[in-house]
């Protein structure tokens, strides 16, 4: 069997044994008061965060300049007219990438002539096909800054076919310089500014970067009118050693960093932290993804990114395939994105970074103290410490956490948030177990009340996470909750041991508790395991593994197309979809376990309760994603609860006859407890 029978009759509620019982009750009251104070402080922080999020509701739609040029060529609409139409459709910005030697060459703006030279390398003469001195000066200046080792001659004027042409001569090969960024295209920027649109610049890193050269490059971009800067390629400017310098110089120049989510750009995390979260989260559909997606799917991606992940700059990928109405469908597609954002309560326009949430250290310390108090409450509910030891351990633990908060506040806040995320659902599930030992469950009504009661305790953990971690760097995912997978696994593994070994402070002494634990462990390992039990254990392990792997926004386990469609339906019907593991798995299983406990007996009830605990840990996990707006998390949790209750009650009604037949066949339930399963008075 998986759960050994309890050797001693259960006691209804935990005791505080040992000498100094009055002092223990005082400590218990103190822990409850500290948790209450921490909850109130966390509510204050949550309210401030919600106010900041309400004031940062403007999302900017930006088109890629190369796609705009291609659309102009394909449709025959001039660029000024097209830009004006795009702006009316909802596009407020245009992303412009810097020129390179190769892109200028491909566009026919320059030609490259190779001549022999009496040097180690051949001499490459780059000849411009027009006499625009500003283009020559821009290219020459960038080459000198980024490649100071190149032997670069001064510009000259020559005559070719009666045209005055400017030249730059350098010793080297075209391969050495073809990828050099030479600044944003001035003519394109002028057209964008004339249309009244925001300029989003995109430049790349270069190997010869120094603080002085980087500042020159960034100053050029700012002088050309770019307000937001995105980095191209696989790394940010200054990677790897100069990332802090990049952050400092961008801040001094008034440049806003655009951090593209899911891009995995090297140095992005360090730059985001160095900027203290003063950035814009960016979402983009890549050129490889776009042909495989329907326009409605692309619209949904942009809207969900802005609504659920605080994305405030959407790089809108124009439709890359032929449509029935041509350019009109492009405008309709963009307008649909704008309508979707407005339906979600968001505005469109020029985006700004979210404001900083400043929380005094004293206010931040209150949820820290409350999280520590909750941890010791869980410990004392499980182990029979004497009053003296209980007070001593609590004081030492509290002093340690406060000292850590003073010395290393950032690390300690993450550590305490993880502690809160683990402890509160564990308390809820442990209290449910202690009531089950006393035969206090049974009936759908009690099960629903029990689920709501347990969820309230678990949500205290969510509230503490919000109080500890809410600030701008977490709200834009420059920093993240640490240990998201541990927060899922630890409560379930810990409660599994408690359920199996009956480790609970019910008035037994240390010696008695140890003897009982050893006896239950001996029975557990000596009893034969039936085939169905082995299969059930294997299925539970696989489910737990999938749960952990699917945790987070970048899960390695893919989502099936059917589930994606199901999620889309839930999003449309409920505005914010609940988590599947809550409303279809955790909450219904917990209701089943509590409602049918008198009939099923401990061998089935406890495993069901443990599986139902998935809903409790997921409930807290919802609020660990600080980059999700608080209102969205609250609505997601509420939707998960009420839909989970509906599914659980329906499942209970359907399975009640089956459970009764199983119970009567085993004769495991008394008539009184069997009546309790139907909701009848005992």
SEKOLDREN-214945 format. One record per residue (C-alpha): residue number from 1; chain; x, y, z. Coordinates in nm, 2 decimals, padded with zeros to 4 digits, always signed. Each point is the difference from the previous one (the first is absolute). Layout:
REM SEKOLDREN-214945
NUM,A,X,Y,Z
...
***
This chain:
REM SEKOLDREN-214945
1,A,+00.00,+00.00,+00.00
2,A,+00.11,+00.36,-00.06
3,A,-00.13,+00.15,+00.33
4,A,+00.05,-00.20,+00.32
5,A,-00.28,+00.00,+00.26
6,A,+00.05,+00.23,+00.29
7,A,+00.11,-00.19,+00.31
8,A,-00.17,+00.24,+00.24
9,A,-00.34,+00.17,+00.00
10,A,+00.01,+00.35,-00.15
11,A,-00.05,+00.32,+00.20
12,A,-00.21,+00.27,-00.14
13,A,+00.24,+00.29,+00.01
14,A,+00.37,+00.06,+00.07
15,A,+00.11,+00.06,+00.36
16,A,+00.28,+00.20,+00.14
17,A,+00.15,-00.25,+00.24
18,A,+00.28,+00.01,+00.25
19,A,+00.08,+00.23,+00.29
20,A,-00.10,+00.36,-00.03
21,A,-00.32,-00.07,-00.20
22,A,-00.12,+00.35,+00.07
23,A,+00.31,+00.14,-00.15
24,A,-00.06,-00.22,-00.31
25,A,-00.35,+00.13,-00.04
26,A,+00.15,+00.35,+00.02
27,A,+00.24,-00.08,-00.27
28,A,-00.28,-00.14,-00.22
29,A,-00.19,+00.32,+00.05
30,A,+00.31,+00.20,-00.08
31,A,+00.06,-00.19,-00.33
32,A,-00.36,+00.06,-00.10
33,A,+00.03,+00.37,+00.07
34,A,+00.33,+00.03,-00.20
35,A,-00.16,-00.18,-00.29
36,A,-00.29,+00.24,+00.02
37,A,+00.23,+00.31,+00.01
38,A,+00.20,-00.14,-00.30
39,A,-00.33,-00.05,-00.19
40,A,-00.11,+00.36,+00.06
41,A,+00.34,+00.13,-00.11
42,A,-00.01,-00.21,-00.31
43,A,-00.35,+00.13,-00.08
44,A,+00.14,+00.36,+00.02
45,A,+00.28,-00.10,-00.25
46,A,-00.25,-00.18,-00.22
47,A,-00.22,+00.31,-00.01
48,A,+00.29,+00.22,-00.10
49,A,+00.10,-00.24,-00.27
50,A,-00.35,-00.02,-00.14
51,A,-00.02,+00.38,-00.02
52,A,+00.33,+00.01,-00.20
53,A,-00.12,-00.27,-00.23
54,A,-00.32,+00.19,-00.07
55,A,+00.20,+00.31,-00.10
56,A,+00.22,-00.20,-00.24
57,A,-00.26,-00.12,-00.25
58,A,+00.13,+00.15,-00.33
59,A,+00.13,-00.26,-00.25
60,A,+00.20,+00.11,-00.31
61,A,-00.04,-00.18,-00.33
62,A,+00.31,+00.03,-00.22
63,A,+00.05,-00.13,-00.35
64,A,+00.33,-00.10,-00.15
65,A,+00.14,+00.25,-00.26
66,A,+00.11,-00.26,-00.24
67,A,-00.35,-00.16,-00.01
68,A,-00.15,+00.35,-00.04
69,A,+00.23,+00.06,-00.30
70,A,-00.09,-00.34,-00.15
71,A,-00.37,+00.07,+00.05
72,A,+00.03,+00.33,-00.17
73,A,+00.17,-00.16,-00.30
74,A,-00.25,-00.28,-00.02
75,A,-00.31,+00.22,+00.03
76,A,+00.13,+00.30,-00.20
77,A,-00.09,+00.23,+00.29
78,A,+00.27,+00.26,+00.07
79,A,+00.18,-00.01,+00.33
80,A,-00.14,+00.33,+00.14
81,A,-00.36,-00.11,-00.08
82,A,+00.06,-00.35,+00.13
83,A,+00.15,+00.13,+00.33
84,A,-00.30,+00.22,+00.04
85,A,-00.24,-00.29,-00.05
86,A,+00.19,-00.22,+00.24
87,A,-00.02,+00.27,+00.26
88,A,-00.38,+00.03,-00.04
89,A,-00.02,-00.38,+00.03
90,A,+00.18,+00.01,+00.34
91,A,+00.37,-00.02,-00.07
92,A,+00.18,+00.27,+00.20
93,A,+00.37,-00.11,-00.05
94,A,+00.23,-00.13,-00.26
95,A,+00.30,-00.23,+00.07
96,A,+00.30,+00.11,-00.20
97,A,+00.32,-00.21,-00.02
98,A,+00.34,+00.16,-00.05
99,A,+00.16,-00.01,-00.34
100,A,+00.29,-00.23,-00.06
101,A,+00.26,+00.00,-00.28
102,A,-00.16,-00.31,-00.14
103,A,-00.36,+00.15,+00.01
104,A,+00.12,+00.32,-00.17
105,A,+00.17,-00.21,-00.26
106,A,-00.30,-00.22,-00.06
107,A,-00.22,+00.31,-00.03
108,A,+00.23,+00.15,-00.26
109,A,+00.10,+00.30,+00.21
110,A,+00.37,-00.10,-00.02
111,A,+00.21,-00.21,-00.23
112,A,+00.32,-00.18,+00.10
113,A,+00.31,+00.00,-00.21
114,A,+00.30,-00.22,+00.08
115,A,+00.35,+00.12,-00.10
116,A,+00.34,-00.14,+00.06
117,A,+00.22,+00.13,+00.27
118,A,+00.35,-00.05,+00.12
119,A,-00.11,-00.09,+00.35
120,A,-00.09,-00.31,+00.19
121,A,-00.36,+00.03,-00.10
122,A,-00.16,+00.12,-00.32
123,A,-00.13,+00.35,-00.01
124,A,-00.38,+00.04,-00.02
125,A,-00.14,+00.32,-00.14
126,A,-00.36,+00.06,+00.09
127,A,-00.15,+00.25,-00.25
128,A,-00.33,+00.16,+00.05
129,A,-00.23,+00.03,-00.30
130,A,-00.12,+00.35,+00.10
131,A,+00.16,+00.31,+00.14
132,A,-00.19,+00.01,+00.33
133,A,+00.28,+00.11,+00.24
134,A,-00.21,-00.08,+00.31
135,A,-00.02,-00.36,-00.09
136,A,+00.37,-00.01,-00.06
137,A,+00.07,+00.17,+00.33
138,A,-00.23,-00.23,+00.19
139,A,+00.16,-00.32,-00.14
140,A,+00.35,+00.13,+00.05
141,A,-00.06,+00.11,+00.36
142,A,-00.15,-00.34,+00.10
143,A,+00.28,-00.19,-00.17
144,A,+00.26,+00.21,+00.19
145,A,-00.18,-00.06,+00.33
146,A,-00.07,-00.37,-00.03
147,A,+00.31,-00.10,-00.18
148,A,+00.28,+00.23,+00.11
149,A,+00.27,-00.25,-00.12
150,A,-00.11,+00.03,-00.36
151,A,+00.22,+00.23,-00.21
152,A,-00.27,+00.24,-00.13
153,A,+00.08,+00.28,-00.23
154,A,-00.18,+00.34,-00.01
155,A,-00.29,+00.04,-00.24
156,A,+00.08,+00.11,-00.35
157,A,-00.21,+00.13,-00.30
158,A,+00.05,-00.17,-00.33
159,A,-00.18,+00.02,-00.33
160,A,-00.15,-00.30,-00.17
161,A,-00.22,+00.03,-00.30
162,A,-00.03,+00.37,+00.06
163,A,-00.13,-00.06,+00.36
164,A,+00.18,+00.12,+00.30
165,A,+00.04,-00.29,+00.24
166,A,+00.14,-00.02,+00.35
167,A,+00.23,-00.28,+00.10
168,A,+00.14,-00.17,+00.32
169,A,+00.30,-00.21,-00.03
170,A,+00.11,-00.25,+00.26
171,A,+00.25,-00.28,+00.02
172,A,-00.18,-00.33,+00.06
173,A,-00.27,-00.21,-00.16
174,A,-00.37,+00.06,-00.04
175,A,-00.07,-00.30,+00.22
176,A,+00.16,+00.18,+00.29
177,A,-00.24,+00.29,-00.01
178,A,-00.31,-00.11,-00.18
179,A,-00.19,-00.05,+00.33
180,A,+00.11,+00.32,+00.16
181,A,-00.29,+00.21,+00.11
182,A,+00.02,+00.35,-00.14
183,A,-00.30,+00.18,+00.17
184,A,-00.37,+00.03,-00.07
185,A,-00.10,+00.11,-00.35
186,A,-00.07,+00.38,+00.01
187,A,-00.24,+00.01,-00.28
188,A,-00.22,-00.27,+00.15
189,A,+00.00,+00.17,+00.34
190,A,-00.11,+00.32,-00.16
191,A,-00.30,-00.16,-00.16
192,A,-00.10,-00.17,+00.32
193,A,+00.03,+00.32,+00.21
194,A,-00.20,+00.19,-00.27
195,A,-00.28,-00.25,+00.04
196,A,+00.00,+00.08,+00.38
197,A,+00.11,-00.35,+00.10
198,A,+00.24,-00.12,+00.27
199,A,+00.34,-00.13,-00.10
200,A,+00.12,-00.33,+00.15
201,A,+00.37,-00.05,-00.09
202,A,+00.17,-00.33,-00.03
203,A,+00.38,-00.03,+00.00
204,A,+00.24,-00.28,+00.07
205,A,+00.30,-00.07,+00.22
206,A,+00.36,+00.03,-00.13
207,A,+00.31,-00.17,+00.13
208,A,+00.22,+00.32,+00.03
209,A,-00.25,+00.16,+00.24
210,A,+00.14,+00.22,+00.27
211,A,-00.19,+00.23,+00.23
212,A,+00.09,+00.30,-00.21
213,A,-00.09,-00.17,-00.33
214,A,-00.33,-00.13,+00.14
215,A,-00.09,+00.34,+00.12
216,A,+00.07,+00.15,-00.34
217,A,-00.22,-00.27,-00.17
218,A,-00.29,+00.05,+00.24
219,A,+00.03,+00.38,-00.03
220,A,-00.03,-00.03,-00.38
221,A,-00.32,-00.21,+00.03
222,A,-00.15,+00.25,+00.25
223,A,+00.09,+00.29,-00.22
224,A,-00.17,-00.17,-00.29
225,A,-00.33,+00.01,+00.19
226,A,-00.02,-00.35,+00.14
227,A,-00.17,-00.02,+00.34
228,A,-00.01,-00.38,+00.05
229,A,+00.29,-00.22,-00.08
230,A,+00.00,-00.37,-00.08
231,A,+00.31,-00.20,-00.07
232,A,+00.04,-00.23,-00.30
233,A,+00.19,-00.32,-00.02
234,A,+00.06,-00.24,+00.29
235,A,+00.13,+00.24,+00.26
236,A,-00.05,+00.35,+00.14
237,A,+00.24,+00.29,-00.04
238,A,+00.30,-00.04,+00.23
239,A,-00.04,-00.37,+00.06
240,A,+00.16,-00.14,+00.20
241,A,+00.21,+00.23,+00.23
242,A,-00.15,+00.34,-00.09
243,A,-00.37,-00.07,+00.05
244,A,-00.01,+00.23,+00.31
245,A,+00.16,+00.27,-00.20
246,A,-00.26,-00.04,-00.27
247,A,-00.28,+00.04,+00.26
248,A,+00.16,+00.31,+00.15
249,A,+00.05,+00.17,-00.34
250,A,-00.35,-00.09,-00.12
251,A,-00.15,+00.15,+00.32
252,A,+00.21,+00.32,-00.04
253,A,-00.10,+00.04,-00.36
254,A,-00.37,-00.06,+00.06
255,A,-00.01,-00.32,-00.21
256,A,-00.26,-00.26,+00.10
257,A,+00.11,-00.36,-00.03
258,A,-00.24,-00.24,-00.18
259,A,+00.04,-00.35,+00.14
260,A,-00.14,-00.26,-00.24
261,A,-00.16,-00.28,+00.20
262,A,+00.09,-00.36,-00.09
263,A,+00.29,+00.13,-00.22
264,A,+00.27,-00.14,+00.24
265,A,+00.24,+00.28,-00.10
266,A,+00.33,-00.03,+00.18
267,A,+00.03,+00.28,+00.26
268,A,-00.37,+00.09,+00.00
269,A,-00.05,-00.11,+00.36
270,A,+00.30,+00.19,+00.13
271,A,-00.09,+00.31,-00.19
272,A,-00.36,-00.01,+00.12
273,A,+00.12,-00.03,+00.36
274,A,+00.25,+00.27,-00.04
275,A,-00.28,+00.23,-00.13
276,A,-00.20,-00.09,+00.32
277,A,-00.29,-00.10,-00.23
278,A,-00.03,+00.34,-00.17
279,A,-00.07,-00.16,-00.34
280,A,-00.28,-00.11,-00.24
281,A,-00.09,-00.37,-00.03
282,A,-00.02,-00.08,-00.37
283,A,-00.19,-00.28,-00.18
284,A,+00.06,-00.10,-00.36
285,A,-00.12,-00.27,-00.23
286,A,+00.31,-00.12,-00.19
287,A,+00.02,-00.02,-00.38
288,A,+00.03,-00.38,+00.04
289,A,-00.32,-00.02,+00.21
290,A,-00.22,+00.24,-00.19
291,A,-00.07,-00.22,-00.32
292,A,-00.13,-00.28,+00.23
293,A,-00.25,+00.21,+00.19
294,A,-00.34,+00.13,-00.09
295,A,-00.06,+00.37,+00.04
296,A,-00.23,-00.07,+00.29
297,A,+00.27,-00.19,+00.18
298,A,+00.25,+00.28,-00.05
299,A,-00.26,+00.25,+00.13
300,A,-00.05,-00.22,+00.31
301,A,+00.37,-00.03,+00.06
302,A,+00.05,+00.38,+00.01
303,A,-00.31,+00.07,+00.21
304,A,+00.09,-00.28,+00.25
305,A,+00.36,+00.12,+00.03
306,A,-00.12,+00.35,+00.09
307,A,-00.28,-00.11,+00.22
308,A,+00.17,-00.28,+00.20
309,A,+00.38,+00.08,-00.01
310,A,+00.03,+00.38,+00.02
311,A,+00.12,+00.02,-00.36
312,A,-00.02,+00.36,-00.10
313,A,+00.17,+00.00,-00.35
314,A,-00.14,-00.24,-00.26
315,A,+00.22,-00.04,-00.31
316,A,-00.29,-00.07,-00.24
317,A,+00.10,-00.25,-00.27
318,A,-00.20,+00.09,-00.31
319,A,-00.18,-00.29,-00.17
320,A,+00.27,-00.18,-00.21
321,A,-00.25,-00.17,-00.24
322,A,-00.24,+00.09,-00.27
323,A,-00.35,+00.11,+00.12
324,A,-00.33,+00.05,-00.18
325,A,+00.00,+00.38,+00.04
326,A,+00.37,+00.07,-00.01
327,A,+00.10,+00.30,+00.20
328,A,-00.34,+00.05,+00.14
329,A,+00.04,-00.33,+00.19
330,A,+00.32,+00.13,+00.15
331,A,-00.18,+00.31,+00.14
332,A,-00.29,-00.22,+00.13
333,A,+00.25,-00.23,+00.17
334,A,+00.17,+00.29,+00.18
335,A,-00.33,+00.15,+00.09
336,A,-00.11,-00.33,+00.15
337,A,+00.31,+00.00,+00.23
338,A,-00.09,+00.35,+00.11
339,A,-00.36,-00.11,+00.07
340,A,+00.11,-00.30,+00.19
341,A,+00.23,+00.22,+00.22
342,A,-00.29,+00.24,+00.07
343,A,-00.23,-00.29,+00.09
344,A,+00.26,-00.10,+00.26
345,A,-00.01,+00.35,+00.15
346,A,+00.33,+00.11,-00.16
347,A,+00.07,+00.32,-00.21
348,A,+00.21,+00.04,-00.30
349,A,+00.26,+00.27,-00.05
350,A,+00.37,+00.07,+00.08
351,A,+00.10,-00.23,+00.28
352,A,+00.19,+00.10,+00.31
353,A,+00.18,-00.21,+00.26
354,A,-00.20,-00.09,+00.31
355,A,+00.06,+00.22,+00.31
356,A,+00.21,-00.12,+00.29
357,A,-00.18,-00.15,+00.30
358,A,+00.19,+00.13,+00.30
359,A,-00.06,-00.20,+00.32
360,A,+00.17,+00.11,+00.33
361,A,+00.21,-00.27,+00.16
362,A,-00.22,+00.00,+00.31
363,A,-00.31,-00.08,-00.21
364,A,+00.19,-00.27,-00.19
365,A,+00.12,-00.15,+00.34
366,A,-00.35,-00.06,+00.12
367,A,-00.08,-00.28,-00.26
368,A,+00.35,-00.13,+00.06
369,A,-00.08,-00.04,+00.37
370,A,-00.34,-00.15,-00.09
371,A,+00.15,-00.26,-00.24
372,A,+00.25,-00.10,+00.28
373,A,-00.29,-00.04,+00.24
374,A,-00.20,-00.21,-00.24
375,A,+00.30,-00.23,-00.05
376,A,+00.03,-00.06,+00.38
377,A,-00.37,-00.06,+00.03
378,A,+00.03,-00.28,-00.26
379,A,+00.30,-00.14,+00.20
380,A,-00.19,+00.01,+00.33
381,A,-00.31,-00.16,-00.16
382,A,+00.22,-00.30,-00.10
383,A,+00.25,-00.04,+00.28
384,A,-00.05,+00.00,+00.38
385,A,+00.25,+00.27,+00.11
386,A,-00.02,+00.11,+00.36
387,A,-00.09,+00.36,+00.08
388,A,+00.36,+00.10,+00.07
389,A,+00.14,-00.16,-00.32
390,A,-00.29,+00.15,-00.20
391,A,+00.07,+00.35,+00.12
392,A,+00.38,-00.04,-00.05
393,A,-00.03,-00.13,-00.35
394,A,-00.24,+00.26,-00.11
395,A,+00.21,+00.29,+00.14
396,A,+00.31,-00.13,-00.16
397,A,-00.17,-00.06,-00.33
398,A,-00.16,+00.34,+00.00
399,A,+00.33,+00.17,+00.09
400,A,+00.17,-00.19,-00.28
401,A,-00.26,+00.11,-00.27
402,A,+00.00,+00.36,+00.11
403,A,+00.38,+00.01,+00.00
404,A,+00.00,-00.15,-00.35
405,A,-00.26,+00.26,-00.11
406,A,+00.23,+00.28,+00.12
407,A,+00.32,-00.14,-00.16
408,A,-00.13,-00.15,-00.32
409,A,-00.36,+00.13,-00.06
410,A,-00.04,-00.11,-00.36
411,A,+00.11,-00.36,+00.07
412,A,-00.20,-00.02,+00.33
413,A,-00.32,+00.12,-00.16
414,A,+00.02,-00.28,-00.26
415,A,+00.08,-00.25,+00.27
416,A,-00.28,+00.11,+00.23
417,A,-00.24,+00.01,-00.30
418,A,+00.09,-00.36,-00.08
419,A,-00.05,-00.09,+00.37
420,A,-00.35,+00.16,+00.00
421,A,-00.09,-00.18,-00.33
422,A,+00.09,-00.34,+00.16
423,A,-00.12,+00.05,+00.35
424,A,-00.36,+00.13,-00.04
425,A,-00.14,-00.27,-00.23
426,A,+00.18,-00.25,+00.23
427,A,-00.18,+00.14,+00.30
428,A,-00.33,-00.02,-00.18
429,A,+00.06,-00.36,-00.11
430,A,+00.13,-00.10,+00.35
431,A,-00.31,+00.14,+00.17
432,A,-00.22,-00.18,-00.24
433,A,+00.18,-00.32,+00.08
434,A,-00.04,+00.05,+00.37
435,A,-00.38,+00.05,-00.05
436,A,-00.01,-00.31,-00.21
437,A,+00.17,-00.20,+00.29
438,A,-00.29,+00.12,+00.22
439,A,-00.26,-00.11,-00.25
440,A,-00.12,+00.36,-00.06
441,A,-00.04,-00.02,-00.37
442,A,-00.29,-00.13,-00.21
443,A,-00.27,+00.14,-00.23
444,A,+00.03,+00.24,-00.29
445,A,-00.09,+00.30,+00.20
446,A,+00.27,-00.06,+00.25
447,A,+00.25,-00.07,-00.28
448,A,-00.08,+00.33,-00.17
449,A,+00.03,+00.19,+00.32
450,A,+00.33,-00.19,+00.07
451,A,+00.14,+00.09,-00.34
452,A,-00.08,+00.37,+00.05
453,A,+00.15,-00.01,+00.35
454,A,+00.32,-00.17,-00.12
455,A,+00.02,+00.24,-00.30
456,A,-00.03,+00.30,+00.23
457,A,+00.31,-00.13,+00.20
458,A,+00.19,-00.07,-00.32
459,A,-00.09,+00.35,-00.13
460,A,+00.17,+00.15,+00.30
461,A,+00.32,-00.14,-00.14
462,A,-00.08,+00.16,-00.33
463,A,-00.06,+00.33,+00.18
464,A,+00.34,-00.03,+00.17
465,A,+00.17,-00.06,-00.33
466,A,-00.16,+00.31,-00.14
467,A,+00.10,+00.20,+00.31
468,A,+00.36,-00.12,-00.01
469,A,+00.08,+00.02,-00.38
470,A,-00.22,+00.28,-00.15
471,A,+00.22,+00.26,-00.15
472,A,+00.08,+00.11,-00.36
473,A,+00.28,-00.24,-00.06
474,A,-00.22,-00.30,+00.07
475,A,-00.30,+00.16,-00.18
476,A,+00.19,+00.01,-00.33
477,A,+00.18,-00.33,+00.07
478,A,+00.34,+00.15,+00.03
479,A,+00.00,-00.22,+00.31
480,A,-00.21,-00.30,+00.08
481,A,-00.14,-00.21,+00.28
482,A,+00.28,-00.25,+00.08
483,A,-00.09,-00.37,+00.04
484,A,-00.33,-00.02,-00.19
485,A,+00.03,-00.38,-00.04
486,A,+00.11,-00.05,+00.36
487,A,-00.32,+00.19,+00.11
488,A,-00.20,-00.26,-00.20
489,A,+00.19,-00.31,+00.12
490,A,+00.10,+00.06,+00.37
491,A,-00.36,+00.03,+00.14
492,A,-00.11,-00.32,-00.17
493,A,+00.30,-00.20,+00.09
494,A,+00.00,+00.12,+00.36
495,A,-00.37,-00.06,+00.04
496,A,+00.04,-00.34,-00.16
497,A,+00.24,-00.10,+00.28
498,A,-00.23,+00.15,+00.26
499,A,-00.30,-00.19,-00.13
500,A,+00.19,-00.33,-00.03
501,A,+00.18,+00.02,+00.34
502,A,-00.26,+00.20,+00.20
503,A,+00.26,+00.26,+00.11
504,A,-00.23,+00.25,+00.18
505,A,+00.01,+00.17,+00.34
506,A,-00.31,-00.15,+00.16
507,A,+00.12,-00.02,+00.36
508,A,+00.25,-00.28,-00.03
509,A,+00.35,+00.03,+00.15
510,A,+00.31,-00.01,-00.21
511,A,+00.06,-00.36,+00.10
512,A,-00.35,-00.11,-00.08
513,A,+00.00,+00.19,-00.33
514,A,+00.33,-00.16,-00.10
515,A,-00.12,-00.35,+00.10
516,A,-00.32,+00.05,-00.20
517,A,+00.19,+00.13,-00.30
518,A,+00.24,-00.29,+00.01
519,A,-00.29,-00.25,+00.02
520,A,-00.19,+00.16,-00.29
521,A,+00.32,+00.01,-00.21
522,A,+00.06,-00.37,+00.08
523,A,-00.35,-00.09,-00.11
524,A,+00.02,+00.21,-00.31
525,A,+00.32,-00.16,-00.13
526,A,-00.09,-00.35,+00.10
527,A,-00.35,-00.02,-00.14
528,A,-00.03,-00.14,-00.35
529,A,-00.08,+00.25,-00.28
530,A,-00.29,-00.11,-00.23
531,A,+00.01,+00.05,-00.37
532,A,-00.26,+00.27,+00.00
533,A,+00.18,+00.19,+00.28
534,A,+00.33,-00.01,-00.20
535,A,-00.19,+00.12,-00.31
536,A,-00.16,+00.28,+00.20
537,A,+00.33,+00.10,+00.15
538,A,+00.16,+00.01,-00.35
539,A,-00.29,+00.21,-00.13
540,A,+00.03,+00.24,+00.29
541,A,+00.37,+00.03,-00.06
542,A,-00.05,+00.07,-00.37
543,A,-00.27,+00.26,+00.08
544,A,+00.23,+00.17,+00.24
545,A,+00.29,+00.00,-00.25
546,A,-00.23,+00.15,-00.27
547,A,-00.12,+00.26,+00.25
548,A,+00.35,+00.11,+00.08
549,A,+00.11,+00.01,-00.37
550,A,-00.30,+00.20,-00.10
551,A,+00.05,+00.26,+00.26
552,A,+00.10,+00.35,-00.12
553,A,-00.04,+00.19,-00.33
554,A,+00.28,-00.19,-00.18
555,A,-00.10,-00.36,+00.07
556,A,+00.20,-00.27,-00.18
557,A,-00.32,-00.20,-00.03
558,A,-00.20,+00.12,-00.30
559,A,-00.38,+00.07,+00.01
560,A,-00.22,-00.19,-00.24
561,A,-00.20,+00.19,-00.27
562,A,-00.32,-00.13,+00.16
563,A,+00.10,+00.14,+00.34
564,A,+00.09,+00.33,-00.16
565,A,-00.34,+00.03,-00.15
566,A,-00.16,-00.10,+00.33
567,A,+00.20,+00.28,+00.17
568,A,-00.11,+00.25,-00.26
569,A,-00.36,-00.09,+00.06
570,A,+00.05,+00.05,+00.38
571,A,+00.17,+00.33,-00.06
572,A,-00.29,+00.13,-00.21
573,A,-00.27,-00.13,+00.24
574,A,+00.16,+00.07,+00.34
575,A,+00.22,+00.30,-00.11
576,A,+00.29,-00.16,+00.19
577,A,+00.03,-00.37,-00.03
578,A,+00.05,-00.20,+00.32
579,A,+00.29,-00.24,+00.03
580,A,-00.08,-00.35,-00.12
581,A,+00.18,-00.17,+00.29
582,A,-00.23,+00.19,+00.24
583,A,-00.35,-00.02,-00.14
584,A,+00.02,-00.33,-00.18
585,A,+00.24,-00.18,+00.24
586,A,+00.09,+00.13,+00.34
587,A,-00.32,+00.16,+00.13
588,A,-00.23,-00.27,-00.13
589,A,+00.22,-00.28,+00.15
590,A,+00.01,+00.18,+00.33
591,A,-00.38,+00.03,+00.01
592,A,-00.03,-00.36,-00.09
593,A,+00.24,-00.10,+00.28
594,A,-00.17,+00.21,+00.27
595,A,-00.36,-00.09,-00.11
596,A,+00.05,-00.37,-00.03
597,A,+00.25,-00.04,+00.28
598,A,-00.24,-00.21,+00.23
599,A,-00.07,-00.24,-00.28
600,A,+00.35,-00.03,-00.17
601,A,+00.20,-00.04,+00.32
602,A,+00.35,+00.12,+00.06
603,A,+00.17,-00.21,-00.26
604,A,-00.18,+00.18,-00.28
605,A,-00.08,+00.33,+00.17
606,A,+00.36,+00.10,+00.09
607,A,+00.14,-00.06,-00.35
608,A,-00.29,+00.20,-00.15
609,A,+00.06,+00.28,+00.25
610,A,+00.37,+00.01,-00.09
611,A,-00.08,+00.02,-00.37
612,A,-00.26,+00.26,+00.07
613,A,+00.28,+00.20,+00.16
614,A,+00.12,+00.08,-00.35
615,A,-00.28,+00.25,-00.02
616,A,+00.12,+00.17,+00.32
617,A,+00.36,+00.04,-00.10
618,A,-00.11,+00.12,-00.35
619,A,-00.22,+00.26,+00.17
620,A,+00.30,+00.15,+00.17
621,A,+00.22,-00.04,-00.31
622,A,-00.24,+00.21,-00.20
623,A,+00.11,+00.30,+00.20
624,A,+00.37,-00.08,-00.01
625,A,+00.00,+00.13,-00.36
626,A,+00.04,+00.36,+00.10
627,A,+00.02,+00.11,-00.36
628,A,-00.36,-00.09,-00.04
629,A,-00.23,+00.29,+00.11
630,A,-00.15,-00.06,+00.34
631,A,-00.35,+00.04,-00.12
632,A,+00.05,-00.28,-00.26
633,A,+00.14,-00.23,+00.27
634,A,-00.29,+00.06,+00.23
635,A,-00.26,-00.06,-00.27
636,A,+00.19,-00.32,-00.12
637,A,+00.00,-00.14,+00.36
638,A,-00.37,+00.09,+00.05
639,A,-00.09,-00.17,-00.33
640,A,+00.19,-00.30,+00.09
641,A,-00.17,-00.03,+00.34
642,A,-00.36,+00.03,-00.12
643,A,+00.04,-00.22,-00.31
644,A,+00.19,-00.25,+00.21
645,A,-00.28,-00.01,+00.25
646,A,-00.26,-00.06,-00.27
647,A,+00.21,-00.28,-00.16
648,A,+00.07,-00.15,+00.35
649,A,-00.37,+00.00,+00.11
650,A,-00.11,-00.15,-00.33
651,A,+00.27,-00.27,+00.02
652,A,-00.11,-00.07,+00.36
653,A,-00.36,-00.05,-00.10
654,A,+00.10,-00.23,-00.28
655,A,+00.25,-00.21,+00.20
656,A,-00.20,-00.02,+00.32
657,A,-00.18,-00.32,-00.10
658,A,+00.33,-00.16,-00.10
659,A,+00.16,+00.10,+00.33
660,A,-00.29,-00.13,+00.20
661,A,+00.02,-00.34,-00.18
662,A,+00.37,-00.02,+00.06
663,A,-00.04,+00.10,+00.37
664,A,-00.28,-00.24,+00.06
665,A,+00.20,-00.28,-00.17
666,A,+00.29,+00.06,+00.23
667,A,-00.21,+00.09,+00.30
668,A,+00.24,+00.27,+00.09
669,A,-00.24,+00.28,+00.09
670,A,-00.24,+00.02,+00.29
671,A,-00.36,+00.08,-00.08
672,A,+00.04,+00.34,+00.17
673,A,+00.30,+00.10,-00.21
674,A,-00.16,-00.14,-00.31
675,A,-00.30,+00.23,+00.06
676,A,+00.25,+00.29,+00.03
677,A,+00.12,-00.06,-00.35
678,A,-00.35,+00.08,-00.13
679,A,-00.01,+00.32,+00.20
680,A,-00.25,-00.14,+00.25
681,A,+00.03,+00.10,+00.37
682,A,+00.21,-00.24,+00.20
***
